Amino acid sequence: MHFDHTELDRRTLLRAGLGAAAVAVVGAELAFPSAAHATSDSDLDWIISCDEWDARPPSGPLAVSAIPTNKIIVHHMAFPNVTDYSRDQAVKLARDCQDLHMDGNGWSDTGQHFTVSRGGHVLEGRRGSLERLAAGDRQMISAHCPGENGRAIGIENEGTYVTETPPQALLDSLVQLCATVGRRYGLHAHDIFGHWDFRTTACPGAAFYRQFPELRRRVFQELGTSIGDVPARRWPDLWRFVSSPAVRVVQYLLTHHGYVLPVNNAFDAATVAAVQDWQARNGIPVDVDATVTAPTWETLAPELDKHATGAPVSAVQFILNAKGYADVAVTGEFDHATKKAVQDLQRLHGLHPNGKVSTSTWCALVGGVVRQSFQAG
């Protein structure tokens, strides 16, 4: 199973301000702030609760985040692609996952908030997640993606999807779950990301990730969102607590603009300083956590055509290769394989497939969402 997360990592706890606004668990009894005593509503009874699948009690304290939820992160579990689609298999999956996380990883409980089985059964993961979903104000702090555990709902999907895609039943239930999370937490289809957008990992699998534009379109339709409410570009809000292929893209682009720093996926001190300096020099509000905000991305990323060379082209090639375009090599030259891959990605996201790397193409490349994606297909 693909889990390389950190249980309640210290930086997330500090960022969430848990000294004052989070609440601890004693055994299996959750103590929530006074504004958050809601229980599972009847319209959530299709989600199998921890009690219903007979989850073990947490082995240590759990906490409620003090910061708003701003995204959904979708994972695959790197478990076998079983053909048993029954409820019993889904319950076994939840128990096996919890055992792995508690006994193997040493965590207090299951790492993710929710789990979707290949048969389309949806289960509560970390205890308290269903109650928080019903309340829709704050989430449980989880262990599915370091740096995002206090502000992202984590959804694990049974199976391994590097070369295969999930069964239709799983996809249908994932759409329903994402739409429900969206309604409860005030999120949108353009707030859905993949694990590798914020972590160096093979999760959620290249084949599954190619389905994300369609996943978002279905959630968009389910939520009844107006196209006018979709931003032109929803960039991944990378910050100093994450590491991912997209962080390396930021580093490539900073080196292109004259900064001297390692190009290594790690949001290290040199990267923090360079991002903040870039923001200051370009009249962008300087973020205390060096968050790569939309204006930061849009000033960093130059438009590229077939004549481009150097670090920006290497950045394009690196992220394409990291996300499944195996034929693309990092050469710094805008070769034919790079152009063909860019065109494929543009088609996937509803962009004009001209092979040029526009600002919107950059956004799609690094894991963001473009408005055209909801007008495609």
Salt bridges, closest charged atoms under 4 A:
ASP4 OD2 - HIS2 NE2 3.94
ASP4 OD1 - HIS5 ND1 3.37
ASP4 OD1 - ARG199 NE 3.78
GLU7 OE1 - ARG126 NH2 3.00
ASP41 OD2 - ARG184 NH1 3.02
ASP43 OD1 - ARG184 NH2 2.92
ASP51 OD1 - ARG127 NH1 3.01
ASP96 OD2 - LYS92 NZ 2.71
ASP99 OD1 - ARG56 NH1 2.84
ASP103 OD2 - ARG56 NH1 3.04
ASP137 OD1 - ARG132 NH2 2.65
GLU148 OE1 - LYS71 NZ 2.69
GLU148 OE2 - ARG151 NH2 2.94
GLU156 OE2 - HIS75 ND1 3.51
ASP172 OD1 - ARG218 NH2 2.96
ASP191 OD2 - HIS188 ND1 3.45
ASP191 OD1 - ARG234 NE 3.07
ASP197 OD1 - LYS323 NZ 2.66
GLU214 OE1 - ARG217 NH2 3.27
GLU222 OE2 - ARG183 NH2 3.68
ASP237 OD1 - LYS71 NZ 3.14
ASP237 OD2 - ARG151 NH2 3.52
ASP237 OD1 - ARG234 NH1 3.53
ASP277 OD2 - ARG281 NE 2.51
ASP289 OD2 - ARG15 NH1 2.66
ASP289 OD1 - ARG240 NE 2.69
GLU298 OE2 - ARG233 NE 2.67
ASP344 OD2 - ARG210 NH1 2.79
